[in-house]
Amino acid sequence: MAFRFFDLVVQFYPPSFSLYAEKILQNYEDMLRKNKFLEDKNKLKSTLAGLITCLSLLPSNEREDYSAVKNDIPTHDILHAFEPEVAREPIGLTDISRKLKDLLPILVGCFQDFMPLVNSTPQPDLQSCDCMQFILQSIDLIVGFLVSRICGSEPDPQVLPQKPDITTYDQFLSPVLLKKLWDVFPLNLVHLSGKDEDRIFMLNTVIAKIFLQLRNWDCSSFALLEKFLEFVESSLSTKIQSGKVFHEKHLLPLIQYIPKLTMKISGDWRSRILQAFTEVFKNCSPDSSMKLACLSAIEEMLAPERSWLYLHPGDPALVDYQIAWIQDLPLLLILLDDKNPLCSKAVLRLLLLVGQATPVNSPFSQEFDTLQCSFGGFFSRQNENGIFYGPFMRLAADIQELAICCLYYFSFMDSQLLQSVISCCLCDDLKPYLVLRILEVLHSAFRAGHIQFPDYTSFHVTLLSRFHVYPENIGPAVKDDGKSNQRTFKYVTSIVCSFLSQIGDDSLVFQMLEKMIVDQICGETLMDNKCGLLRLLITLDSRPTRLTDQSIVKISHVLPQYLTDTVSKVPEGNHEEKRRRYYLLPSFYLFHGSKRLLSLVLNVMGSWVSKVSSSRGTHHHYPSVDCSTMVCSICSVLLHMYKDVKIRQILLTCEIEIGTMLQNLLNLLSSEGTNLTLEERHKIQTAYDQTFRFNMENVCSIAYAIAGFQPVPVIGPLPGAYGVGDKTSRKGRNCVDLDGEQRASNQRFGRGRRLFHFTPYENHLTRLIENVADS
């Protein structure tokens, strides 16, 4: 009853042990010295269980704790609002270590006392096996604590604060203390049942772990060392053959010591241990604890700080095993899928380690490059049935980040891997910042010479042309709280333009990319994608434009549609004006660099108006949009051009095209054959009035500037709008009352007074320019 009560106290209030650790250990020592427990095994079992609970509270440097932190297993945090529940007076580690040292021979003696009893019976009873297991677990915890002190690791300050006068603990682990334990190893009883064999195997693995924990085990006799090496090898082979979960569970503690074994042994034994370990690694379940333990061991053996990759450059057998481990990693990632993220993270961390540590042109570097094909399947794969996304898309963001970083270390990244990556970038489920991160890594890889120029540029052009942009409350936005990803695409476009402008001479880069970009612009791409491609084109272009005549003609056939789509799909309003300008500016930059392109675009839009008039309201380019909407969109595009200072000046060279377009609008309004409703006619009339007014203001401003006069705005009814031109209307509405020199100069225009009579548009423009020239 006392043991049970004490066990509950320690379990629910662990600091109680640190308060009285020395006394508690002394009591356990006294009880175990009595050596009367063989008659009452239940009492011995309870005593040892309580001792194990106390010893487990000791600070140690065991690998399991290290792996837990390393693999991001959450640990208990301390609330800052409370003081840690520790002893206020620190307890000396030296005193506790002496008590533990005194316990070791007693526990070894207890274990040895069971041997005659076990050997005398055909099958050991369950209670004896349990007691032997508890004894070995206690020895294991004590040795682990003492070894951690020898290694100079810092103890947990919450359990046993360290004194400044702590000394080394080599004297506490004399080989003589555990010699009796080594003498009975391995336990090998005959005529055992399956369950009894498992129990004996479990006891042997604990003894082997105790031995491998010691720092100086390699100084033991060769016969003793060979006993443990044989057990390790046979245990690994047995696990492969049996596949028992029980064997795997108890083999896990031994796997962590494989790196230590292979570093301290040589010759045939090293090859045998590595062979057995490699077989376990290849054959265990992908999502098992054994696979994770093997990955941790491999990572330690390949850790650059241990110089393991360069330890034995002349040992081809060792290199073969290391390459065999590396070859399995991409396939393991695919097999894991998203079932064991912790294991996937360990694999990617290991891949990243290999990529970072391998020297150029080494066997490991060449082998790392051959992983691209299988590693691409981790991102995505494509066949005639479509795109199938790999585990990359279903894992957490920190694991995705590791996979992205691995891309940089392929010394030559082929187009197939880039195709797998671009498919993920085009998926709506990938976080936007990860798309930007992929672009950063690939840019660094290109600058390092790991990606060829055609593959690198094709990646970016494909991204801009196929990126799925959706506005608010449309499509996949439902999964993202109705938010649009248009801002994300703007960031992507900006980064792509920046990166491609840094990769070489501007004129050469433009010459190589012009056809590919223009073809994508002229293809079946949406408005946002066209905008991104146009921005890339003007980033690489210059003034005057470097575009060939063929490219200018091709673009002139798609820009009218793009411009009218912009003004029709982006709603009007002050807060939307900036957004409209974002879409229109790339075209304006092209017009500024090529007046011919502007002329061709105006001709195309003018032909649309002419077709509307001739086809009685049906326009082939706009099957689902009424003609008034199309005409208003064209006029709106012209108005935006007039608002741009640079484009407004260039438009003076295209007055014939604009005049033709306005004349077609007049024809549409005046024709009685068109089936225009009153509302459509009003919309077209309003759009025409605005366009004509802006055009005339532009022409007048330039004309008066040439003549040395101040610009005079055109106001009042426009030609064709009302058909009035009498003297009263000119004085009252159609003309500005000029005074001084301006009135006198205006009188010298002569026939200029007929400017607002109902005459064809071309006549007005011609006479205005002639009068200004005469003045």
C-alpha positions in Angstrom: 0.0 0.0 0.0 2.9 2.4 0.8 4.4 1.8 -2.6 1.2 2.5 -4.3 0.6 5.7 -2.4 4.2 6.8 -3.1 3.8 6.0 -6.8 0.7 8.1 -7.0 2.4 11.0 -5.3 5.4 10.9 -7.7 3.1 10.5 -10.8 0.9 13.5 -9.9 3.5 15.6 -8.2 6.9 14.8 -9.9 8.9 17.5 -8.0 8.4 15.6 -4.8 11.1 13.2 -5.9 13.7 16.0 -6.4 13.0 17.2 -2.9 13.9 13.9 -1.3 15.8 12.1 -4.1 18.8 11.0 -2.0 16.6 9.6 0.8 14.3 7.8 -1.6 17.2 6.1 -3.4 18.7 5.1 -0.1 15.4 3.4 0.9 15.2 1.5 -2.4 18.8 0.4 -1.9 18.1 -0.9 1.6 15.0 -2.8 0.4 16.8 -4.4 -2.5 19.7 -5.5 -0.3 17.5 -7.7 1.7 17.3 -10.1 -1.2 14.1 -11.8 -0.1 12.1 -11.0 -3.1 12.4 -14.2 -5.0 9.8 -15.6 -2.6 7.5 -12.7 -3.2 7.8 -11.6 -6.8 4.7 -9.4 -6.6 6.4 -7.3 -3.9 9.6 -7.1 -5.9 7.6 -6.1 -9.0 5.8 -3.3 -7.1 9.1 -2.0 -5.7 10.8 -2.0 -9.1 7.9 -0.3 -10.7 8.1 2.6 -8.1 11.9 2.8 -8.7 11.4 3.0 -12.5 8.9 5.8 -12.0 11.5 7.8 -9.9 14.4 7.0 -12.3 12.4 8.2 -15.3 12.3 11.7 -13.7 16.1 11.9 -13.8 17.5 14.2 -16.5 19.1 12.2 -19.4 20.4 12.7 -22.8 18.6 9.8 -24.5 18.1 9.8 -28.2 14.3 9.5 -27.9 14.1 12.9 -26.3 16.4 14.3 -29.0 14.4 12.9 -31.8 11.2 14.2 -30.3 12.5 17.8 -30.3 14.1 17.3 -33.7 10.9 16.0 -35.3 8.8 18.8 -33.8 6.9 16.6 -31.4 5.1 19.1 -29.0 6.5 19.2 -25.5 4.9 20.7 -22.4 5.5 24.4 -22.1 5.7 26.3 -18.8 3.2 29.0 -18.2 5.0 32.2 -17.4 2.4 33.2 -14.8 3.5 30.4 -12.5 6.9 29.6 -11.0 8.2 26.2 -11.9 7.6 23.6 -9.2 11.1 22.6 -8.3 13.1 22.3 -5.2 14.2 25.7 -3.9 17.5 24.2 -2.7 19.4 22.5 -5.5 20.3 18.9 -5.0 23.8 17.9 -6.0 24.1 15.6 -8.9 27.2 14.1 -7.5 25.4 12.9 -4.4 22.6 11.3 -6.5 25.1 9.8 -8.9 26.8 8.1 -6.0 23.5 6.6 -4.9 22.8 5.4 -8.4 26.3 3.9 -8.6 25.6 2.0 -5.4 22.3 0.7 -6.9 23.8 -0.7 -10.0 25.6 -3.8 -8.5 22.5 -4.5 -6.4 20.3 -4.5 -9.5 22.7 -6.6 -11.4 22.9 -9.1 -8.5 19.1 -9.3 -8.4 19.0 -10.0 -12.1 21.6 -12.7 -11.8 19.7 -14.3 -8.9 16.9 -15.0 -11.3 19.1 -16.9 -13.7 19.2 -20.3 -11.9 15.5 -20.2 -11.4 14.9 -19.4 -15.1 17.4 -22.1 -16.3 16.0 -24.8 -14.1 12.5 -24.6 -15.5 11.5 -25.5 -19.1 9.5 -22.3 -19.4 10.1 -19.1 -17.3 7.0 -17.9 -15.5 5.5 -14.6 -16.4 6.2 -12.9 -13.0 9.9 -13.8 -13.3 10.1 -12.3 -16.7 8.4 -9.2 -15.6 10.8 -8.7 -12.6 13.8 -9.3 -14.9 12.4 -6.7 -17.3 11.9 -4.1 -14.6 15.4 -4.7 -13.2 16.9 -4.2 -16.7 14.8 -1.1 -17.2 16.1 0.4 -14.0 19.7 -0.4 -15.0 19.1 1.2 -18.4 17.7 4.4 -16.8 20.7 4.7 -14.4 23.2 4.1 -17.1 21.5 6.6 -19.3 21.7 9.2 -16.6 25.3 8.6 -15.8 26.3 8.6 -19.5 24.6 11.9 -20.0 26.6 13.4 -17.1 29.8 12.0 -18.7 28.9 13.6 -22.0 28.6 16.9 -20.2 25.0 17.5 -21.2 23.1 20.0 -19.2 20.4 18.6 -16.9 16.9 19.8 -16.9 16.9 22.8 -14.5 13.3 22.1 -13.5 14.2 18.7 -12.0 17.7 18.7 -10.7 19.4 22.1 -10.7 23.1 21.7 -11.3 25.9 22.6 -8.8 28.8 24.5 -10.2 31.3 21.9 -8.8 30.0 19.0 -10.8 32.7 16.6 -11.9 33.1 13.8 -14.4 31.3 10.5 -13.8 33.7 8.1 -15.4 34.4 6.5 -12.1 30.7 5.6 -11.7 30.7 3.4 -14.9 33.5 1.0 -14.3 33.2 -2.0 -16.7 33.4 -4.3 -13.6 30.0 -3.0 -12.5 28.2 -4.6 -15.4 30.4 -7.5 -16.1 28.0 -10.0 -14.6 25.3 -8.7 -16.9 27.6 -9.2 -20.0 28.4 -12.7 -18.8 24.8 -13.9 -19.1 24.2 -12.2 -22.5 22.6 -13.3 -24.6 19.8 -15.1 -22.8 19.3 -18.2 -24.9 16.8 -20.6 -23.4 15.8 -23.7 -25.4 12.4 -25.3 -26.0 10.6 -22.0 -25.6 7.1 -21.2 -26.9 6.5 -18.2 -29.2 5.5 -15.9 -26.4 8.5 -17.0 -24.2 10.8 -16.3 -27.1 9.4 -12.8 -27.4 10.0 -12.2 -23.7 13.6 -13.4 -23.9 14.2 -11.3 -27.0 12.9 -8.2 -25.2 15.3 -8.8 -22.3 18.2 -9.2 -24.7 17.4 -6.0 -26.5 17.4 -4.1 -23.2 20.8 -5.5 -22.3 22.2 -4.7 -25.7 20.9 -1.1 -25.4 22.6 -0.8 -22.0 25.9 -1.9 -23.6 25.6 0.4 -26.6 25.0 3.4 -24.3 28.4 3.2 -22.8 31.1 5.5 -24.2 33.9 3.0 -24.0 32.2 -0.2 -25.2 34.5 -0.4 -28.2 37.4 -0.9 -25.7 35.9 -4.2 -24.5 37.3 -7.5 -25.5 36.6 -8.6 -29.1 34.7 -11.6 -27.9 32.3 -9.5 -25.9 31.9 -7.0 -28.7 31.3 -9.7 -31.2 28.5 -11.2 -29.0 26.6 -7.9 -29.2 27.3 -7.4 -32.9 26.0 -10.9 -33.7 22.8 -10.1 -31.7 22.2 -6.8 -33.4 22.7 -8.4 -36.9 20.5 -11.4 -36.1 17.8 -9.2 -34.5 17.6 -7.0 -37.6 17.4 -10.1 -39.8 14.8 -11.7 -37.6 12.7 -8.6 -37.9 12.7 -8.8 -41.6 11.8 -12.4 -41.7 9.1 -12.4 -39.0 7.6 -8.9 -39.6 6.3 -9.0 -36.0 5.1 -5.7 -34.5 6.5 -7.0 -31.2 10.0 -7.3 -32.7 9.8 -3.9 -34.3 8.7 -2.2 -31.1 11.7 -3.6 -29.1 14.2 -3.1 -31.9 13.5 0.6 -32.1 15.9 1.5 -29.3 18.7 -0.3 -31.0 18.3 1.4 -34.4 19.4 4.7 -32.9 22.8 3.2 -32.1 23.5 2.0 -35.7 25.5 5.2 -36.6 27.6 4.8 -33.5 28.3 1.1 -34.3 29.2 1.8 -37.9 31.6 4.6 -37.0 33.5 2.6 -34.4 33.7 -0.8 -36.2 35.4 -1.6 -39.5 35.9 -4.5 -41.9 33.4 -7.3 -42.4 31.3 -6.4 -39.4 30.6 -2.9 -40.6 29.3 -4.3 -43.9 27.2 -6.9 -42.2 25.6 -4.4 -39.8 24.9 -1.9 -42.7 23.5 -4.7 -44.8 21.1 -5.7 -42.1 20.1 -2.1 -41.4 19.5 -1.4 -45.1 17.2 -4.4 -45.4 15.2 -3.2 -42.4 15.0 0.3 -43.9 13.8 -1.0 -47.3 11.3 -3.5 -46.0 9.6 -1.9 -43.0 6.2 -0.2 -43.5 6.5 3.4 -44.9 4.4 4.9 -42.1 5.9 2.8 -39.3 7.9 4.0 -36.3 10.7 1.8 -37.6 10.9 3.8 -40.8 11.1 7.0 -38.9 13.9 5.6 -36.6 15.8 4.5 -39.7 15.5 7.9 -41.3 16.9 9.5 -38.1 19.8 7.1 -38.1 20.5 7.7 -41.8 20.4 11.5 -41.2 22.9 11.1 -38.5 25.2 9.1 -40.7 25.0 11.7 -43.4 25.2 14.7 -41.2 27.9 17.1 -42.5 29.1 18.1 -39.1 30.2 14.5 -38.6 32.0 14.5 -42.0 30.4 11.1 -42.6 30.2 11.7 -46.3 34.0 12.1 -46.5 35.1 9.6 -43.9 35.8 6.7 -46.2 36.0 7.9 -49.8 37.9 4.8 -50.7 35.3 2.4 -49.2 33.0 1.6 -52.2 30.8 -0.7 -50.0 30.0 2.2 -47.7 29.2 4.4 -50.6 26.9 1.8 -52.1 24.9 1.6 -48.9 24.6 5.4 -48.7 23.5 5.6 -52.3 20.9 2.8 -51.7 19.4 4.8 -48.9 19.2 8.0 -51.0 17.6 6.2 -54.0 14.6 5.1 -51.8 13.8 8.6 -50.5 11.6 10.0 -53.4 9.6 6.8 -53.7 9.1 6.7 -50.0 7.6 10.2 -50.1 5.1 9.1 -52.7 4.2 5.9 -50.7 3.8 8.0 -47.5 1.4 10.4 -49.2 -0.1 12.5 -46.4 -0.6 9.6 -43.9 2.5 10.3 -41.8 3.6 14.0 -42.1 6.3 13.5 -39.5 8.0 10.8 -41.6 7.5 12.9 -44.8 9.2 15.8 -43.1 12.1 13.6 -42.0 12.6 12.3 -45.6 12.6 15.8 -47.1 15.0 17.0 -44.4 17.3 14.2 -45.3 17.1 15.0 -49.0 17.9 18.6 -48.3 20.8 17.5 -46.1 22.2 15.4 -49.0 21.8 18.2 -51.5 23.5 20.7 -49.2 26.4 18.4 -48.1 27.4 16.6 -51.3 30.4 18.0 -53.2 30.0 18.9 -56.9 30.6 16.0 -59.3 30.8 13.5 -56.4 28.9 10.1 -56.6 26.3 11.5 -54.2 25.8 14.6 -56.4 25.3 12.6 -59.5 23.0 10.2 -57.6 21.0 13.1 -56.3 20.4 14.4 -59.8 19.0 11.1 -60.9 16.2 11.4 -58.2 14.4 14.1 -60.3 12.1 11.8 -62.2 10.7 10.1 -59.1 10.8 13.4 -57.1 8.7 15.0 -59.7 5.9 12.5 -58.9 5.9 13.9 -55.4 4.6 17.2 -56.9 2.4 16.0 -59.7 2.2 13.8 -62.7 0.4 14.2 -66.0 -1.0 11.7 -68.5 -3.7 11.5 -71.1 -6.4 11.5 -68.4 -5.2 14.8 -66.8 -3.1 16.0 -63.9 -2.8 14.0 -60.8 -1.4 16.0 -57.8 1.1 14.3 -55.6 1.5 14.3 -51.8 3.1 17.8 -52.0 -0.3 19.5 -52.4 -1.8 17.7 -49.3 1.0 18.2 -46.8 1.5 21.1 -44.3 3.1 24.3 -45.4 6.4 23.8 -43.5 6.8 20.4 -45.2 6.1 22.0 -48.6 8.7 24.6 -47.9 11.3 21.8 -47.3 10.4 20.2 -50.7 10.7 23.6 -52.5 14.2 24.1 -51.0 15.3 20.7 -52.3 14.8 21.9 -55.8 17.7 24.3 -55.7 20.3 21.5 -55.1 19.7 19.6 -58.4 22.7 20.6 -60.4 20.6 20.3 -63.6 16.9 20.6 -63.4 15.1 19.0 -66.4 11.9 20.2 -68.0 9.9 17.2 -66.7 10.5 18.3 -63.0 9.6 21.9 -63.9 6.4 20.7 -65.5 5.5 18.9 -62.3 6.2 22.0 -60.2 4.3 24.4 -62.5 1.2 22.2 -62.3 1.2 22.7 -58.5 1.7 26.5 -58.9 -1.4 26.6 -61.1 -3.5 24.7 -58.6 -5.9 26.9 -56.6 -5.1 25.0 -53.4 -1.5 26.0 -53.1 -0.9 28.9 -50.8 0.1 32.1 -52.6 3.3 32.7 -50.6 4.4 29.2 -51.6 4.0 30.1 -55.3 6.2 33.2 -54.7 8.7 31.0 -52.8 8.9 28.6 -55.7 9.7 31.5 -58.0 12.5 32.7 -55.7 14.1 29.3 -55.4 14.0 28.7 -59.2 15.5 32.1 -59.8 18.4 31.3 -57.5 18.8 27.9 -59.2 18.8 29.6 -62.6 21.5 32.1 -61.5 23.5 29.2 -60.2 23.3 27.5 -63.6 21.0 24.7 -62.6 18.2 25.5 -65.1 18.5 26.1 -68.9 17.3 29.4 -70.3 14.4 27.9 -72.4 13.1 25.9 -69.5 13.3 28.8 -67.1 11.6 31.3 -69.4 8.9 28.8 -70.4 8.1 28.2 -66.8 7.4 31.9 -66.2 5.4 32.5 -69.4 3.3 29.4 -68.7 2.6 30.6 -65.2 1.4 33.9 -66.4 -0.7 32.5 -69.3 -2.4 29.7 -67.3 -2.7 31.1 -63.8 -6.3 30.8 -62.7 -7.4 34.3 -61.7 -10.9 34.6 -60.2 -12.7 37.7 -59.0 -14.6 37.9 -55.8 -17.5 35.5 -55.2 -16.6 33.4 -58.3 -15.4 29.9 -58.6 -12.9 28.6 -56.0 -13.2 31.9 -54.1 -16.0 30.2 -52.1 -13.3 28.1 -50.4 -11.4 31.3 -49.5 -14.1 33.3 -47.9 -15.1 35.0 -51.1 -11.7 36.7 -51.6 -10.2 37.2 -55.0 -6.7 36.1 -55.9 -6.2 39.0 -58.4 -3.8 40.6 -55.9 -1.8 37.4 -55.8 -1.5 37.3 -59.6 -0.3 40.9 -59.5 2.5 39.9 -57.2 3.3 36.9 -59.4 3.4 39.2 -62.5 5.6 41.7 -60.7 8.1 39.0 -59.6 8.2 37.3 -63.0 8.8 40.7 -64.8 11.5 41.5 -62.3 13.3 38.1 -62.6 13.1 37.9 -66.4 14.5 41.5 -66.7 17.6 40.4 -64.8 18.6 37.3 -66.7 20.7 38.9 -69.5 20.9 41.6 -72.1 17.5 43.2 -72.7 17.5 43.1 -76.5 18.7 39.5 -76.7 16.2 38.3 -74.1 13.4 40.2 -75.9 14.5 38.7 -79.2 14.3 35.2 -77.8 11.0 35.6 -75.9 9.1 37.9 -78.3 7.4 35.1 -80.3 6.5 33.0 -77.3 5.0 35.9 -75.4 3.1 37.2 -78.4 1.7 33.8 -79.2 0.4 33.5 -75.7 -1.2 36.9 -75.8 -2.9 36.1 -79.1 -4.1 32.7 -77.8 -7.1 31.8 -75.8 -6.1 33.5 -72.6 -8.3 35.4 -70.2 -8.1 39.2 -69.6 -6.0 39.0 -66.4 -3.6 36.6 -68.0 -3.3 38.8 -71.1 -2.6 41.7 -68.8 0.2 39.8 -67.1 1.7 38.8 -70.5 1.5 42.4 -71.8 3.2 43.7 -68.7 6.0 41.2 -69.2 6.3 42.2 -72.9 6.6 46.0 -72.1 9.1 45.2 -69.3 11.4 43.6 -71.9 10.6 46.0 -74.7 11.9 49.5 -75.3 10.9 52.8 -77.0 10.6 52.7 -80.0 9.4 49.2 -79.8 11.5 46.2 -80.7 8.4 44.3 -81.9 8.6 42.9 -85.4 5.9 43.9 -88.0 4.5 40.4 -87.7 4.1 40.7 -84.0 2.5 44.1 -84.3 -0.1 42.9 -86.7 -0.9 39.8 -84.5 -1.3 41.9 -81.4 -3.5 44.5 -83.2 -6.1 41.8 -83.7 -6.4 40.9 -80.0 -5.8 44.3 -78.3 -9.2 45.7 -79.3 -11.0 42.8 -77.6 -8.8 43.1 -74.6 -9.4 46.9 -74.2 -13.2 46.7 -74.7 -13.3 43.7 -72.2 -11.4 45.9 -69.7 -13.8 48.8 -69.8 -16.9 46.6 -69.9 -15.9 44.1 -67.1 -14.3 46.5 -64.7 -17.1 48.6 -63.2 -17.0 52.4 -63.2 -16.3 54.3 -60.0 -13.6 56.2 -58.3 -12.3 53.2 -56.4 -12.2 51.2 -59.6 -10.4 53.8 -61.7 -7.0 52.6 -60.5 -7.9 49.0 -61.3 -9.0 50.0 -64.9 -5.8 51.9 -65.4 -3.8 48.8 -64.3 -5.3 46.8 -67.1 -5.0 49.6 -69.7 -1.5 50.9 -69.1 0.4 48.0 -70.7 -1.5 48.7 -74.0 -0.8 52.4 -73.7 2.9 51.7 -73.3 2.8 49.6 -76.5 1.0 52.4 -78.3 3.6 54.9 -77.1 6.3 52.7 -78.6 4.5 52.0 -81.8 2.2 54.5 -83.5 1.5 51.9 -86.1 0.0 49.5 -83.6 -2.3 52.2 -82.3 -3.4 53.0 -85.9 -4.2 49.3 -86.5 -6.1 48.9 -83.3 -8.3 52.0 -84.1 -8.9 50.6 -87.5 -10.1 47.3 -86.1 -12.5 49.0 -83.6 -13.7 51.3 -86.4 -14.5 48.3 -88.6 -16.5 46.8 -85.7 -18.7 49.9 -85.7 -19.1 49.7 -89.4 -20.1 46.1 -89.2 -22.7 46.9 -86.6 -24.2 49.5 -88.9 -24.2 47.3 -91.9 -25.5 44.2 -90.2 -28.5 45.9 -88.6 -27.3 45.6 -85.0 -25.7 42.2 -85.0 -22.0 42.1 -84.4 -20.1 38.9 -85.0 -17.5 39.6 -82.4 -20.1 40.1 -79.7 -22.7 37.5 -80.1 -23.9 37.8 -76.5 -23.6 41.6 -76.1 -26.0 44.1 -77.7 -24.5 46.6 -80.1 -25.0 49.6 -77.9 -22.8 48.0 -75.2 -20.1 47.2 -77.7 -20.2 50.8 -79.2 -20.1 52.3 -75.7 -17.1 50.1 -74.8 -15.2 51.4 -77.9 -16.0 55.0 -77.0 -14.9 54.4 -73.4 -11.6 53.0 -74.6 -11.1 56.2 -76.6 -12.0 58.4 -73.6 -9.4 56.6 -71.5 -6.8 57.3 -74.2 -7.7 61.0 -74.2 -7.2 61.1 -70.5 -3.6 59.8 -70.9 -1.3 62.8 -71.7 1.1 60.8 -73.9 -1.5 58.9 -75.8 -3.5 62.0 -76.3 -0.6 63.5 -78.3 -0.2 60.4 -80.3 -3.9 60.3 -81.2 -3.4 63.5 -83.3 -1.5 61.4 -85.8 -4.5 59.0 -86.0 -7.3 61.6 -86.7 -8.2 59.8 -89.9 -8.9 56.6 -88.1 -10.8 58.4 -85.3 -12.7 60.5 -87.8 -13.7 57.3 -89.7 -14.9 55.7 -86.5 -16.9 58.8 -85.5 -18.4 59.0 -89.0 -19.5 55.4 -88.7 -21.2 56.2 -85.4 -23.0 59.1 -87.1 -24.1 56.7 -89.8 -25.3 54.2 -87.3 -27.4 56.9 -85.5 -28.8 58.5 -88.7 -29.5 55.2 -90.4 -33.2 54.3 -90.3 -32.5 50.6 -91.2 -30.9 49.7 -87.9 -33.1 48.0 -85.3 -32.0 50.2 -82.4 -34.3 50.7 -79.5 -34.7 54.1 -78.0 -32.5 53.2 -75.1 -29.8 51.8 -77.3 -29.9 54.9 -79.5 -29.6 57.1 -76.4 -26.6 55.2 -75.1 -24.8 55.4 -78.4 -25.6 59.1 -78.8 -24.2 59.9 -75.3 -21.1 57.9 -76.0 -20.6 59.6 -79.3 -21.1 63.1 -77.8 -18.5 62.4 -75.1 -16.0 61.0 -77.6 -16.4 63.8 -80.0 -16.1 66.5 -77.3 -12.9 65.0 -76.0 -11.5 64.6 -79.5 -12.3 68.2 -80.4 -10.8 69.5 -77.2 -7.7 67.6 -77.9 -7.4 69.0 -81.4 -8.3 72.5 -80.4 -5.8 72.5 -77.6 -3.0 71.5 -79.9 -4.2 73.8 -82.7 -4.4 76.8 -80.4 -1.1 76.0 -78.9 0.5 76.0 -82.3 -1.2 79.4 -83.0 0.0 80.8 -79.6 -3.4 81.0 -78.0 -4.9 79.6 -74.8 -6.8 76.3 -75.3 -10.6 76.9 -75.5 -12.9 74.0 -74.5 -15.5 72.8 -77.0 -19.0 73.1 -75.4 -22.6 72.9 -76.5 -24.4 70.6 -78.9 -22.1 68.4 -81.1 -22.5 67.9 -84.8 -25.2 65.5 -85.6 -26.7 65.7 -82.1 -29.3 68.3 -82.7 -28.7 69.6 -86.3 -28.9 73.3 -85.3 -26.4 76.0 -86.4 -28.2 79.3 -86.4 -26.6 82.5 -85.3 -28.5 82.6 -82.0 -27.4 79.1 -81.0 -23.8 79.9 -81.9 -23.8 83.0 -79.8 -25.7 81.6 -76.9 -24.5 78.0 -76.7 -22.1 76.8 -79.4 -19.3 79.5 -79.0 -17.2 80.8 -76.2 -17.5 84.6 -75.9 -13.8 85.6 -76.5 -12.5 89.0 -75.6 -9.4 91.0 -76.5 -6.9 89.5 -78.9 -8.5 86.1 -78.8 -11.8 87.4 -80.2 -10.0 89.2 -82.9 -8.0 86.2 -83.8 -11.1 84.0 -83.8 -12.7 86.4 -86.3 -9.7 85.8 -88.6 -10.6 82.1 -88.9 -13.2 83.1 -91.5 -15.2 80.0 -92.3 -14.3 78.8 -88.8 -17.7 80.2 -87.7 -19.3 77.2 -89.5 -17.4 74.9 -87.2 -20.5 73.5 -85.5 -22.8 73.3 -88.5 -24.0 69.8 -89.3 -21.3 68.8 -91.7 -19.2 65.6 -91.9 -16.6 65.3 -89.1 -13.6 65.3 -91.5 -14.6 68.7 -92.9 -14.7 70.3 -89.4 -11.3 69.0 -88.5 -9.7 70.0 -91.9 -11.1 73.5 -91.7 -10.0 74.0 -88.1 -6.4 73.0 -88.9 -6.4 75.1 -92.1 -7.6 78.2 -90.3 -5.1 77.8 -87.5 -2.3 77.4 -90.1 -3.4 80.5 -92.0 -3.4 82.5 -88.7 
